């Protein structure tokens, strides 16, 4: 991918919860390493243009209440993230170009004008070299997200899919379009939400329904259940967390020794977790269920005296009613965000395998294999894209962190 007439490689941290594109210079998938942040220079591209306050595209930013106007009549923004970090800058229009692959052949790239935020100031974790990213590639539902802008121009369908590989260093595929998989189950999106809210109705542990009122998961101003692959772990609403932990504890009480580490529930065991920890079922409106095996909600830590330490990666959101389904539970699954149909689907899948991509305007499908596109060459971290008719597939080397500092 490149931005502007002068080709600039675009690294990206993708986030479905964000409804705009923000670039410090460009967007890096591998943004978890030490990054020397540089600021985008609009003068480096002859196709770049500033967005004025009178431009109708400035109003699109105002939909999310983050748009501001400077005394120079320049459309800007100030945005705060959930972790307390923030960014501010100005809106810019430039041409985005997408290298395309049809079958096994790299062909010329299509391009489209796109509006993105050009940051001039960062706060919080965004300033830390080990946490910062060069930018955020927004996949939210509002008008300034990359999926909304490209689909409104007819370049891609109004849908995207991902398959995040949880083992052996991560990786995966992001498809602008729909991955076709016969085992997909779907649940409807909650209408008129900026995030990907769904109706979670109940949770069962080892086949036993937990005593949690369904209203705990309902969408309101201060509650709701959200799919968010921009979140590493997963979080339960405060009222649902204790019943969940208690049910796990009752199941494994004879086989694993519980311990708390930095407030997190962990267990010492010498037995395989698949033998002693129960399956968890998240049950959604419409009859769809997401079955979590132990490896989908546990994270292995250091060993103590020959026993493995496993911690529950599903956390509690203190004082809040939100349930957030992040990478911990979304990994090793195909997840389809069908925005045109206002639904989300998922199916268990080995994300190192080929995926079948729908070609919407032909009714045909085509297989895309991340490993084949990679080719093990020196540019293995350069995102590849597949575009066949209206489908673009990004090969993303997404770092998934299976260990976090409990101990």
C-alpha positions in Angstrom: 0.0 0.0 0.0 1.2 3.5 -0.6 -0.1 7.0 0.1 0.3 9.9 -2.2 2.0 10.4 -5.5 5.4 9.7 -3.8 5.0 6.1 -2.7 5.4 5.8 1.1 5.2 2.2 2.5 2.1 2.2 4.8 2.5 0.2 8.1 -0.9 -0.2 10.0 -2.3 -1.2 13.4 -5.8 -2.1 12.4 -8.7 -1.4 14.8 -12.4 -2.1 14.2 -13.3 0.2 17.1 -11.8 3.3 15.4 -13.9 5.1 12.8 -11.1 7.1 11.2 -7.7 6.6 9.7 -4.9 8.4 11.7 -1.3 8.5 10.5 1.8 9.7 12.3 3.7 8.9 9.1 1.9 5.8 7.9 0.5 2.7 9.5 2.5 -0.2 10.7 1.2 -3.8 11.4 4.4 -4.5 13.3 3.9 -1.6 15.6 4.8 -3.5 18.8 8.6 -3.1 18.4 10.7 0.0 19.2 9.5 2.6 16.7 11.1 5.9 15.9 8.0 8.0 15.2 8.2 10.5 12.4 5.5 12.9 11.3 3.8 12.8 7.9 5.0 15.6 5.6 2.1 16.6 3.3 4.5 18.5 1.0 6.1 15.1 0.1 3.0 14.2 -1.9 1.7 16.3 -4.8 -1.7 14.8 -4.4 -2.2 15.7 -0.7 -4.6 18.5 0.2 -5.8 19.9 3.5 -9.4 19.7 4.6 -11.0 23.1 5.3 -13.7 23.6 7.9 -16.2 24.4 5.1 -15.5 21.0 3.4 -18.4 18.6 3.8 -15.8 15.9 4.7 -15.0 17.9 7.8 -18.6 17.3 8.9 -18.0 13.5 8.8 -15.4 13.9 11.5 -17.9 16.0 13.5 -20.3 13.0 13.5 -18.0 11.4 16.2 -17.6 14.7 18.1 -13.9 14.8 17.6 -13.7 17.4 14.8 -12.4 20.9 15.7 -11.8 24.0 13.6 -8.7 26.2 13.8 -8.4 29.9 13.2 -6.8 29.1 9.9 -10.0 27.4 8.8 -8.3 24.0 8.9 -10.3 21.0 9.9 -8.7 19.3 12.8 -9.4 16.7 15.5 -8.8 15.8 19.1 -9.3 12.1 20.0 -9.1 10.2 23.3 -8.7 6.4 23.5 -10.1 4.1 26.2 -6.7 3.6 27.8 -6.3 7.3 28.4 -3.9 8.0 25.6 -4.8 10.7 23.0 -3.9 12.3 19.8 -4.7 15.5 17.9 -3.9 16.9 14.5 -5.6 17.8 11.2 -7.5 16.1 8.4 -5.9 15.6 5.1 -7.0 14.1 1.8 -4.6 12.0 -0.3 -4.6 9.1 -2.8 -4.3 5.6 -1.4 -2.9 2.9 -3.7 -3.4 -0.8 -3.2 -1.0 -3.3 -4.8 -3.3 -6.1 -6.1 -3.0 -9.8 -6.7 -5.3 -11.8 -9.0 -4.5 -15.5 -8.6 -0.8 -15.7 -8.2 0.1 -12.6 -10.2 0.9 -9.1 -8.9 -0.8 -6.6 -11.1 -1.1 -2.8 -11.2 -2.8 -1.1 -8.3 -6.1 0.8 -8.1 -6.1 4.1 -6.2 -8.7 6.2 -4.5 -8.9 9.5 -2.6 -9.2 9.1 1.1 -9.4 11.4 4.1 -7.2 10.6 7.1 -6.1 12.3 10.3 -2.5 13.5 10.3 -1.4 13.6 14.0 0.8 16.4 15.3 0.6 15.5 19.0 0.5 12.2 21.0 -0.1 11.6 24.7 -0.1 8.5 27.0 1.0 5.1 25.7 1.2 6.5 22.2 4.4 8.3 23.1 6.2 5.1 24.4 8.6 3.5 21.9 7.5 0.0 23.0 3.8 0.8 22.8 3.5 3.3 20.0 2.4 2.7 16.5 2.9 4.8 13.3 -0.8 5.0 13.0 -4.2 3.4 13.3 -6.1 1.9 10.3 -9.7 2.5 11.3 -12.3 -0.2 10.5 -15.2 1.2 12.5 -18.7 1.8 11.1 -18.7 5.6 10.8 -18.1 7.5 7.6 -14.4 8.2 8.0 -13.2 4.7 8.5 -11.2 3.1 5.7 -13.8 0.5 5.0 -16.6 3.1 4.8 -14.6 5.4 2.5 -13.5 2.6 0.2 -16.9 0.9 0.0 -18.7 4.2 -0.6 -16.5 4.6 -3.7 -17.3 1.1 -4.9 -13.7 -0.2 -4.6 -14.5 -2.8 -1.9 -17.6 -4.5 -0.6 -19.1 -3.2 2.6 -17.6 -6.1 4.6 -14.3 -7.2 6.0 -13.0 -10.4 7.6 -10.0 -11.5 9.6 -8.4 -14.7 10.8 -5.8 -14.2 13.6 -3.3 -16.9 14.2 -2.8 -17.4 17.9 0.3 -19.7 17.9 3.9 -19.5 16.8 4.2 -15.8 16.8 0.8 -14.8 15.5 0.0 -13.7 11.9 -3.1 -13.9 9.9 -5.2 -12.5 7.0 -7.4 -9.4 6.8 -9.8 -9.4 3.9 -11.7 -6.4 2.6 -14.7 -8.5 1.6 -16.1 -11.8 3.0 -14.3 -15.0 3.8 -16.6 -18.0 2.8 -16.7 -20.8 5.3 -19.6 -23.3 5.6 -19.4 -23.5 9.4 -19.9 -19.7 10.0 -22.6 -18.7 12.5 -24.0 -15.2 12.6 -25.5 -12.8 15.1 -27.0 -9.4 14.3 -25.3 -6.2 15.1 -27.1 -3.8 17.4 -28.4 -0.9 15.1 -27.1 2.7 15.2 -23.9 2.0 17.2 -20.4 3.3 16.4 -18.8 0.1 17.7 -19.5 -3.5 16.7 -22.1 -4.2 19.4 -23.9 -7.5 19.6 -26.6 -9.0 21.8 -24.9 -11.4 24.2 -27.7 -13.2 26.1 -26.0 -15.7 28.4 -22.7 -17.5 29.3 -22.5 -21.2 30.2 -19.5 -22.9 31.8 -19.2 -26.7 31.3 -22.8 -26.7 30.0 -24.2 -24.9 33.1 -25.8 -21.5 32.5 -24.4 -18.8 34.8 -26.8 -16.9 37.1 -26.4 -13.6 35.1 -29.3 -11.5 34.1 -29.2 -10.8 30.3 -29.6 -7.1 30.9 -26.0 -7.1 32.2 -24.9 -7.5 28.5 -27.5 -5.2 26.9 -26.4 -2.1 24.9 -26.9 1.3 26.6 -24.8 4.4 27.2 -22.7 2.6 29.8 -23.0 -1.1 28.9 -22.9 -3.5 26.0 -21.1 -6.3 24.3 -18.5 -5.4 21.7 -16.4 -7.3 19.2 -13.0 -5.5 19.1 -9.9 -7.0 17.6 -8.0 -3.9 18.6 -8.2 -5.2 22.2 -5.6 -7.9 23.0 -7.5 -9.7 25.8 -11.2 -9.9 26.6 -13.2 -8.2 29.3 -16.4 -9.0 31.2 -18.9 -6.6 32.7 -18.3 -6.3 36.4 -21.6 -8.0 37.3 -20.7 -11.0 35.1 -17.1 -11.5 36.2 -17.5 -13.1 39.6 -20.1 -15.7 38.5 -17.7 -16.6 35.7 -14.6 -17.0 37.9 -16.6 -18.9 40.5 -17.9 -21.4 37.9 -14.3 -22.0 36.6 -13.1 -22.5 40.2 -15.7 -25.0 41.1 -14.9 -27.1 38.0 -11.1 -27.2 38.5 -11.0 -27.2 42.4 -9.7 -30.7 42.6 -7.1 -30.5 39.9 -5.5 -27.0 40.1 -4.3 -24.8 42.9 -5.7 -21.3 42.6 -3.5 -18.2 43.2 -3.9 -14.5 42.7 -1.2 -12.6 40.9 -1.5 -8.8 40.7 -5.3 -9.2 41.2 -5.6 -11.8 38.4 -7.0 -15.3 38.9 -4.3 -17.9 38.1 -3.9 -21.6 38.7 -0.9 -24.0 39.3 -1.3 -27.4 37.6 0.8 -30.2 36.3 -2.1 -31.5 34.2 -3.0 -30.5 30.6 -5.5 -27.6 30.8 -7.6 -29.2 28.1 -8.3 -32.1 30.5 -9.3 -30.1 33.6 -10.6 -26.7 32.5 -14.2 -26.5 31.2 -15.4 -25.2 27.8 -17.2 -21.8 27.9 -20.1 -21.0 25.7 -21.0 -17.4 24.8 -24.6 -17.4 23.6 -25.9 -14.6 21.3 -29.2 -13.5 19.9 -30.4 -15.6 17.0 -29.1 -18.8 18.5 -25.4 -18.3 17.6 -22.8 -19.5 20.2 -19.1 -19.0 20.4 -17.5 -22.0 22.1 -14.3 -21.2 24.0 -11.9 -24.1 24.8 -9.5 -23.6 27.7 -6.7 -22.2 25.3 -9.2 -19.5 24.2 -9.5 -18.0 27.6 -6.3 -19.0 29.5 -2.8 -17.7 29.1 0.3 -19.6 30.3 2.8 -17.8 32.5 6.0 -18.9 34.2 6.3 -22.3 35.9 6.7 -22.7 39.7 8.3 -25.8 41.1 7.6 -27.8 37.9 4.0 -26.8 37.8 2.6 -24.6 35.0 0.9 -21.3 35.9 -2.2 -20.5 33.9 -4.1 -17.3 34.2 -7.6 -16.4 33.1 -7.1 -13.9 30.3 -10.7 -12.7 30.5 -10.5 -9.6 32.8 -13.0 -7.6 34.8 -13.8 -4.0 33.8 -14.0 -2.3 37.2 -17.1 -0.2 37.7 -18.3 -0.5 34.1 -20.9 -2.6 32.3 -19.0 -3.3 29.1 -18.1 -6.7 27.8 -15.3 -6.6 25.2 -14.4 -9.6 23.0 -10.8 -9.1 22.0 -8.1 -11.1 20.3 -7.9 -13.6 23.1 -11.2 -15.1 22.1 -11.2 -14.1 18.4 -7.9 -15.8 17.6 -7.9 -19.0 15.6 -11.3 -18.1 14.1 -12.6 -16.6 10.9 -14.6 -13.5 11.9 -16.7 -11.8 9.2 -18.0 -8.2 9.7 -20.9 -8.0 7.2 -21.8 -4.4 7.4 -24.2 -4.5 4.5 -26.1 -7.2 6.3 -25.5 -5.7 9.7 -24.3 -9.0 11.2 -21.1 -10.6 12.5 -20.2 -14.3 11.9 -17.4 -16.6 13.1 -16.1 -20.1 12.8 -13.1 -22.0 14.3 -10.3 -22.1 11.7 -6.6 -22.8 11.3 -5.5 -19.4 10.2 -2.4 -20.7 8.5 -4.5 -22.4 5.9 -6.0 -21.0 2.7 -9.3 -19.0 3.0 -12.1 -18.9 0.5 -12.9 -15.4 -0.6 -16.2 -14.4 -2.1 -16.1 -12.4 -5.4 -19.4 -10.5 -4.9 -20.1 -9.4 -8.4 -19.5 -12.8 -10.0 -20.8 -15.2 -7.4 -17.5 -17.1 -7.6 -15.0 -17.8 -4.9 -11.2 -17.8 -4.8 -8.7 -19.3 -2.4 -6.2 -17.1 -0.8 -3.2 -18.6 1.1 -1.2 -16.3 3.4 1.8 -18.6 3.2 1.9 -18.7 -0.5 1.7 -14.9 -0.8 4.5 -14.5 1.8 7.0 -16.5 -0.3 9.5 -16.3 2.6 11.4 -13.4 1.0 13.2 -10.5 2.6 10.1 -8.4 2.3 8.0 -10.8 4.4 6.5 -8.1 6.5 5.3 -6.0 3.6 1.4 -6.3 3.5 0.2 -8.0 0.3 -3.2 -7.5 -1.0 -5.5 -9.5 -3.3 -8.0 -7.8 -5.4 -10.2 -9.8 -7.7 -13.2 -7.8 -8.9 -14.3 -6.1 -5.7 -12.2 -8.1 -3.2 -9.0 -6.9 -1.6 -7.1 -9.2 0.8 -4.4 -7.9 3.1 -1.8 -10.4 4.4 -1.1 -9.1 7.9 1.7 -10.3 10.1 -0.2 -9.4 13.3 1.7 -9.8 16.5 -0.5 -11.6 19.1 0.8 -11.5 22.7 -0.1 -14.6 24.5 1.8 -13.6 27.7 1.2 -10.6 29.9 2.9 -9.5 33.1 0.9 -11.2 35.8 3.9 -12.7 37.5 
